[in-house]
Amino acid sequence: MNEKSVSDRLAEDAGLNGALVEVQHPGAPWVNKIVIRMFVADATAEGVARDVRSVAAVAVDDPDLRGEPLTFMAVQGAPADFSDPLTATITDSASVMGSVADRLGVGTGVEDILQLSAADVRAVAQH
């Protein structure tokens, strides 16, 4: 997967201010975890839920994301607003993901991380 290409597609097609997609390997090199760090205009639970829906709608048809569980983080602003956008998604992430999971009716949200199974992504994309 070309992470930059996927990031650019998501930002454009889902209407985000920007996106950083990263494939992590927790526990073992053969374990893949796709993390989507969204740069959003509205970091409220409602705004982030709306953006997660938009990303899910793109992801279900994306050749690199289709059928994959996804982990989301969100930070208000655009990548250009930060000297280090990747660090900003950690230090400045919106701690609304529990409320986002409640609004979506699927997934597991804790503080600044939302985890959706592949089935959750498909369900969110349909709404």
Residue, then its C-alpha position, 0 to 999 in steps of 0.5 A: m500500500n502506498e500510504k501517501s496515495v491512500s492519504d491523498r485519496l481519502a482527504e480529497d474523496a471524503g472532504l477532509n482537510g487532510a489525512l495520514v494513513e499508516v499501516q502499523h504492525p502491532g505485535a508482529p510484522w505480519v499483523n497489519k493495523i490501518v490507522i487513519r489520522m483525519f484532519v477535520a474542520d469540526a472536531t466535535a463528536e457530531g463533526v467527527a462522526r460525519d467525517v468517519r461516515s465520509v471516510a467509510a463511504v470511500a473506504v468500502d470501494d478503495p482497493d487498499l482499504r476495502g474489507e479492512p478494519l480501520t482505526f481512526m484519530a481526528v485533529q482539528g485543522a489541516p496538516a499545514d497548521f502543524s510543524d509536525p502533523l503526525t505528532a499533532t494527531i497524537t498530542d492534539s487529537a480530539s478526545v471524542m471517539g467514545s461519543v463518535a462510536d455512540r453516534l455511529g452505533v458501531g465500533t469501539g471508541v476510547e478517548d482519541i481512538l475509534q476502532l471499526s471492524a470491516a463489518d462496522v466500516r461497511a455499516v457506517a458507509q451505508h448510512 
